[in-house]
Amino acid sequence: MPLQIHESKVEGGFVVLEPVGRLESKTSPDLDKKVVALLAAGERRFVVDLGATDYVSSAGLRVLLMLAKKLAGGGGRLVLCGLNPQVRDVFEIAGLGALFAIHPTRAAALAAAEAGPAQSVDRSRAVQPPARPSEPAPAGEEKSPAPESAPPASGDDPYLARLLAVLGPAGAASGATAADPALIERVAAVLLGSAPR
């Protein structure tokens, strides 16, 4: 069954894409075709609202990464919004939070996208690198145990496994930003199979 993708154009020239359902290997080609057609038509400003997306696999991540790669350095904008906890976990586990501007709502995403790349990103649930065992807790604070991350729904996801091997689990805390074309290029190369393992 093809992926339903609601598309609208809003003030400011942004195309809002809202995939409905599961964005996985069987359905991500539908989003890829839509994105390629929009890029060919000259669109360069995107908000992808994942509020109606139940699940994103590495195939879905690949489409979003390729869109980010094509927009990087060319004056394009890509902002994501509405990620449910399960979808947000996929981004966090893959260490991709630093590559995308992610906002809780469509309104916040559009406001940030209109403001430009310097706008801050919602990092309320960003993955933090674990504290080293030798680091004591600051005075007056108790050490809290590191949150447990659930593994991705598909433990045999080859793209996600390769990505984690290159970026490591703390990739989101690497200091890279959504405007870092070198990191986007590296991640895209890994997901597309053109980087050494």
C-alpha positions in Angstrom: 0.0 0.0 0.0 1.5 3.4 -1.0 2.4 5.9 1.7 -0.1 8.7 2.0 1.7 12.0 1.9 -0.2 15.2 2.5 1.4 18.1 0.8 0.7 21.8 1.2 2.4 25.1 0.4 2.4 27.7 3.1 3.3 31.4 3.4 7.0 31.9 3.1 7.3 29.4 0.2 7.6 26.3 2.4 6.4 23.0 1.2 4.9 21.0 4.1 5.0 17.2 3.7 3.1 15.0 6.1 3.7 11.3 5.7 0.9 9.2 7.2 1.6 5.7 8.6 4.9 3.8 8.6 8.0 5.2 6.8 9.9 2.0 6.1 11.5 0.1 3.3 8.2 -0.6 1.4 6.9 3.0 1.7 9.9 5.3 1.8 10.2 5.2 -2.1 6.9 7.0 -2.2 8.4 9.9 -0.1 11.6 9.7 -2.1 9.6 10.2 -5.4 7.7 13.1 -4.0 10.8 14.8 -2.7 12.7 14.3 -6.0 9.7 15.7 -8.0 9.6 18.8 -5.7 13.3 19.4 -6.0 13.1 19.1 -9.8 10.3 21.7 -9.7 12.7 24.1 -7.9 11.4 23.7 -4.3 14.2 24.3 -1.7 12.3 25.0 1.5 10.7 22.0 3.4 9.0 21.2 6.6 8.4 17.5 7.2 5.7 17.0 9.7 6.1 13.5 11.2 3.1 13.9 13.6 1.1 11.2 11.6 4.1 9.0 11.1 4.0 5.9 13.4 7.5 4.6 12.7 10.6 5.5 10.7 13.1 2.9 9.7 16.6 3.5 8.3 15.1 3.6 4.8 13.0 6.5 5.9 16.0 8.2 7.5 17.8 7.7 4.2 15.2 9.8 2.3 15.4 12.6 4.9 19.2 12.5 4.9 19.3 12.7 1.1 17.0 15.7 1.2 19.2 17.4 3.8 22.3 16.6 1.6 20.7 18.1 -1.5 19.6 21.3 0.4 22.9 21.7 2.3 24.9 24.7 1.2 22.5 25.7 -1.5 20.3 28.0 0.5 17.7 25.4 1.1 15.9 24.7 4.5 14.7 21.5 6.0 12.9 21.4 9.4 11.3 18.4 11.0 8.4 18.5 13.5 5.8 16.5 15.4 8.0 13.4 16.1 6.2 11.0 18.5 8.4 9.4 21.2 9.1 6.2 19.1 10.2 8.2 16.0 12.2 10.5 18.1 14.0 7.5 19.7 15.0 6.3 16.2 16.7 9.7 15.5 18.4 9.7 18.9 19.6 6.1 18.7 21.0 6.8 15.3 22.7 10.0 16.6 21.0 12.1 14.0 19.5 14.8 16.2 22.4 17.1 15.4 21.8 16.8 11.7 18.2 18.1 11.7 16.4 21.1 13.0 13.6 19.3 15.0 10.7 21.2 16.6 7.7 19.9 18.6 4.9 21.5 16.5 4.4 22.6 12.9 3.9 26.2 14.0 7.2 26.1 15.8 8.9 24.5 12.8 7.6 27.1 10.4 8.6 30.0 12.7 12.1 28.5 13.1 12.4 27.8 9.4 11.4 31.3 8.5 13.9 32.7 11.0 16.7 30.9 9.3 19.5 28.5 10.4 20.5 30.4 13.5 17.2 29.6 15.2 17.6 27.2 18.1 16.4 23.7 17.9 14.3 21.7 20.4 16.9 19.6 22.2 14.7 18.7 25.1 15.3 15.0 24.6 18.6 15.1 22.8 21.0 12.2 23.6 23.7 13.3 25.9 27.0 11.4 26.1 27.2 9.3 29.2 29.3 10.7 32.1 32.7 9.1 32.5 32.8 6.9 35.6 35.7 9.0 37.0 33.6 12.2 36.9 32.0 13.0 40.3 28.6 14.6 40.5 28.7 18.3 41.1 28.3 19.3 44.7 24.8 19.1 45.9 23.6 16.9 43.0 23.0 13.2 43.0 24.2 11.2 40.0 21.2 9.9 38.1 21.6 6.7 36.2 21.9 7.1 32.4 18.6 6.6 30.7 18.3 3.3 29.0 17.8 3.5 25.2 15.6 0.9 23.6 17.1 -0.8 20.6 15.5 0.0 17.2 12.4 -1.9 16.4 14.3 -3.9 13.8 17.5 -5.3 15.4 18.7 -6.5 12.0 18.5 -3.1 10.3 21.7 -3.0 8.2 21.7 0.7 7.5 21.2 1.7 11.1 23.9 -0.8 12.3 26.4 0.7 9.8 25.5 4.2 10.8 26.0 3.5 14.5 29.3 1.9 13.7 30.5 5.1 12.0 29.0 7.7 14.3 28.9 5.8 17.6 26.1 6.1 20.1 27.0 9.7 21.1 26.8 11.0 17.6 24.1 13.6 18.5 26.4 15.2 21.1 29.3 15.6 18.6 28.7 19.3 18.1 27.7 18.9 14.5 24.8 21.0 13.2 22.2 20.6 10.5 24.2 23.0 8.4 27.4 20.8 8.5 27.6 19.5 4.9 30.6 17.3 5.6 28.7 15.3 8.3 25.6 15.1 6.2 27.8 13.8 3.3 29.4 11.2 5.6 26.1 10.0 7.0 24.5 9.8 3.6 27.5 7.9 2.2 27.2 5.4 5.0 23.5 4.9 4.5 23.9 4.6 0.7 26.7 2.1 1.0 29.4 4.2 -0.6 31.5 4.6 2.5 34.0 2.1 3.9 32.6 0.0 6.7 
